[in-house]
Amino acid sequence: MTKISRRSFLQTSAVGLAGVGLFGTELTRVLASTRRQFAHVSDMPRLQSELNVAHIAQQMSAQSDQRTLKGWEDWLAAAGLSWNVTVSNAEGSPETLSAMIEDAVSREVDAIVVTFGTLTAAQGALQSVAAAGIPLITVDSGYYPPALCDIASNNYTMGAQMSSYMVQSLLGQGKTEPNICTITANFHHGTRKRGKVRDAVLSENENIQVLGDQVIQYDGFFETTLNTVNDWLNRFGDDIDAIWCPWDEPAMAASQALLSQGKTVNDVIVVAADGHPPAVELMNDADYPLVATCAQAFELWGALAASFIDEIVGKGRPAADVVPVPQIDFPAPFIVKGVNLPAEGKMPWDTVDFYTQFMNQARGQVGS
């Protein structure tokens, strides 16, 4: 395996995202299906087709923000809309994010979208949004009024799937008293929730010993994880059976460290979440340590945010008719190495969930 630096990792990620060229066609099909099936997409004429929208990202260098923006842009293209969208990048700073929200309010935009925001530090800005009456949609930021909704996956569910599968996999290998190491990320509500569920699962599996835990921040997460796992391998050697990572990108760093020291999936397994195409592609390698991830539909989150704004602002529909609940939890199919990896050219979130396959088998619907 070729070693991946932080720079080449980001370049590879960008190439991987750019390579999903079929997404626009797939999105058109999904949109058509959605319009036929769900009441929140209407045939009402648009009152406004040219909107001014502020799209504010917490950290645009993150694959999750990039993929959400791509889904947003693809939806606008498929719908034939040419909104004036100002895309801003807070570069990881909650204070900058708050200032950008305040700026959007002062510009009297028609709507605001915040992706992966740390909104605990933006309460004053949110009050300004409420006072101005500007529709706000957030993506994986946790729900905070006056947002009409937050679009994400259920992080408690993903944390349970990752952690439970790790436990089951180790048990299936006959390791009744395994040792694991964990990477923890508390800077985002989603990764924080996954870590809390992980700890709950481990509390019910006292036969598992945690040899080491490393708390990471977004800045420098790849290098920190890489160096930490190398240090664990030097300290604990062959005693490590699994590494739990909060999302795919640290899992890629952990996997690189393992491979660089001659460890493969047969020695140490890695579990994570997000289902980023570059990570899922690497899971096709028989030796690659990452064995499981939850595939979040970031592109569809961006598309749904655009759809909601079109319905509420563009068509003038009451928000309560368009957004039924304040938290929209998308399914995130659980993907397992060698079992249900997506076919070439297919987005990871469009594959059949690992456990759903067993239900389909029992119902005589294998491969459906």
N, C-alpha and C positions, 0 to 999 in steps of 0.2 A: 504493500500500500504506500502511496506517495504521501509525504508529510504535508500538512496544510497549515500555512501561516494564517494569521488573522486577516491580512490583506487579501491573500488568495482565496480564503474562505468566503469573504464578502463578494469577491468577484465571481466565484463559483456560484454563490447563491443568486446573484443577479442574472447570470447566464441561465441558471436553472429556471428562474421565474420567466425570463424572456422566452425560454424554449417552450413554454406552454401555449403554443400558438393557436390551439383549437378552442381556447376558453371562450373567445367571442362567439363562435358558432354554438358551443354548448350552452352559453348563457342565453342566446336567442331562443333555443329550445326550452330551457328552463322557464324563461319569461312567458313564453306562449302557454306552457303547461300551467304556470301559476295563475295566469289571467283566467284560465278556464275553471280553475278549482277553488280559488280563494276569494272571499268577499272583499278583502282589503285592497285588491287591485280592481279598479272600476273602469267602466267605459265612458265616464263623464268627460265632457270636453274640458280642455285646459283653459283656465282663466288667465294664467301666466305661463309662458313657455320659456322666457328668458329671466332666470333668477340669479341673484347675487348670493353666493353661498360661501361661507368660510369653512374650510376643511383644515382642522388643526390636529397635527400628529404629535404625540409625546416624544417619539424617537423614530425618525424616518429611516435611520440606518437599520432598524429591525425588520426582518422579513415579514413579520405580522403586519406592521404598518404599511409596508410596500404592497403586500398582497391585497390588503383591504382597499387601498387606493386604486389598485388595478381593477378590482371588481367594480368599484364606483365608476371609474372611467369607462369600462366596458359596458356597463349598464346604460350610461348616458349615450354612448355611441349606438348601442342597439335600439334605444328608444328614440334616436334622432334628435336629441336635445343638445343645445349649445349654451349651457349655463355659464355664467361668469364665476368660475370657482377659483378662490384664492387659497392655495395650499401653503400652510405654514408649518415649520418644524421647530418644536421647542427644544430639540437636542437633549432631551432627558431632564430638563429643568422644570420642576413643578411651578416655580415662580414665573418663568417665562411663559409657560402654558397659560397661567392665570392672566398674565398681561395680554396675551394674544386673544383671549376670550373677551377681555375688556375692550380691546381695540376693535374686534368684530362688532361689538355692541355699539361703539361710537360711530362706526361706519354705517350703521343701520342696515345690516345685511338682512336678507330674507330668511335665512336659516343658518344654523351653525351645526357642524359635525365635529366631535372630538373623538379621536381614536387612541385607545390605550392610555388615557389620561390619569394622572394622579390628582384626583379632584378633591381630596381631603384638604389640600392647600389652596383651593380655588373657591371657597364658599362666598367670598365677597363678589367675585366675578359672576358666580351663579346667581346671586341676588340681583346683579345688574341685568342679567339675561331675563330673569323673571319680571323685573320692573319694565323692561322694554317690550315684553311679550313676544320675543323672538323664539320660534320653534327650535329646540335643541334635541339632537339625537346623539347619543354616545355609543361607542363601540368598545366593549371589553374594558370599561372604566369603572365598573360598579355603578349601581343606580343611585343617583343623587338628584332630587328635585332642583330645578324645574324641568329636567330632561323628560321628554315624552316617553323614552324608553332607553334601555341599554341592551345592545345586541351582542351576544357572546355565546359560549358553550357553558355547560354546567361544570365548573371547576371542581366541585365536590365529587361529582360523578367521575370525572377524569382522574382525579387523585386516587379514588377507590379502585378504578380499573388498573391503573399503572401499578399500584402497590399490591393489590390482590394477585395480579398476574405474576409479579415478581415472587411472591410467596409461593404460589402454586407451582411455578416453574422450578424453583429450588427444591420443593418437595418432590416434584416429579423426577428430579435428578437423584433422588435418594439422599439429599443433604438435609438431615433432620436437625442439625445445629449449625446452620450456615452463618457466615460473617458477611456483612455488607458495609458499604460506605455511602454517604448521602451528600448531595449538593443541595443547598437550601437557598432560595431567593425570596426575600421578604419585601422587596421594593414594589411589587405589583400585587394587587388583590388576588389575581388568578393564581399565580405561582405560590403565593402565601397560603391560599386555601388548599391547594394540592398538597403542600407540605404538612399542613395540619391534619389532613385526612391520612396521609402516610404515617404520621406519628400515631394516630388512632389505630390503624391497621397493625402497626408494630406492637402496640400495647397489648393486642390480643394474640400476638405470636412471640411470646417471651423466649422461645428457643432461638430466635434470631438475635445476634449480637451486632451492634453498630460499632465498628472499629474507629470510624472517623466521620466528622461532619464539617463541611466548609460552607460558610455563608458567603454568597457572592453578590456583587452589585452589577448593574448592567455595564457600566464602564469597565472594560478590561475583563469581561466574564470569560472570554475564550482562553486568554493566557492564564488567568487565575485557575480555571478548571484544569487546564493542561498541566500546569506546574503542580497543582494539588494532587492530582491522580498519580503523577510521576513520583511524588514524595510518598504517597500511600504505598505504591508498589515497592519502593525501596525499603519502607518500614515494615510492611506486613507481608510482602512477597506473595506466596501462593495461598495465603489465608483468605484473600478476598474472593468472594463468590459472586457478588453483584454490586452494581453502582446505580443508585437512584438519582435521576437528574430532573430538574423542574421543567425543562423544555428541551427541544431537539438540539439546539445549537451548543449548549454545554455538553450534551450527550455526544456530539460529534467530537468535541475536544477530548472528552474522556475516552472515547473509542480510539482516537488517534494515539493518546498516551499508552493505552493498552497494547495496541499493535506495534508501537515503536519499541516496546519491551518484550515483544515476542508472545504476547497474550492474544488469544482469539476468543470467539464466542464459546468455544469448548472449555475455556478456563474461567472467564468472567462474563456475565451478562449485564447489559445496560438497558434500562427502561426510561422512557421520557414521554413527552406530549408535544403536539402541534401538527405533526404530519407534514412538515415542510418537504417539498419535492426533492431537494438535494439529499436530505437525510434518508428519506424513503428509498431513493434510488440506491444509496449505499447499502441499504439493508438487503439488496439482491446479492451482494457479495457473501459467499458462504461463510467466510471467516469473520465478517464484520460483527463486532460485539453488540450493537444496538438490536434488540430483539422485539421491542414493542413500543408503539406510540399511539396516541389518540389524534386522529386527523381532523383538525378544525377547519371549517369552511370559510376562511377569511375573505375570499373573493365574494362569496355570497353575502357575507355581512355587509360589505361595502355596497353591493347591489341593492340589498334590502333597505339600507339607510337612504340611498338615492330614491328608491321607490316610495318610501314613506314620505319624503319631502315633496315629491311630485304629487302624491295624493293629497297631502294636507295643504301645502302652499300653492302648488301649481293648479290643482283642481278645486281647492277650497273646501275639501271635505272636513268634517269635524274630526279632530284628532282621536277622540274616543271611539269613533267608528273604524278608524284605520289601525290603531295600536291597541289591541285588546288587553294587554298586560304590560306593566312597566319593565319587565325583564324577559327578553326573548332569548330562550336557550336553544341553540341549534344542536342537533345530534352531532357527535364527533366519533365516527366509526373507529373502533379499536382495531389496530392493524398489528398482526403478528408475523414475524419473519417466517418465510417458508409456507405460510398458510393462506393468507388473503392479501398479499401485496397487490397493489393495483396493476392492471395491465398497462403496457406501454402506451403513452399518450393520454392516460386517464388520470384525472386529479385524485389524490389520495382520499379526499372526503367523499368521492363518488364510488368508493368500493363498498362491498357488503361487510358489515360489522362482523368481527370474529365470532362472537357468540350467536349472532343472528344466523350465521351459517349452520349452526347446529340445529336451531329451530327450523330452518328451511329443510334441512336433511330429514328431521323427524316428520315434516309435513310432505315429504316427497318432492321438494322444490330445490334440489341441489343445483347450484349455479344460477339461480334466479335472482 
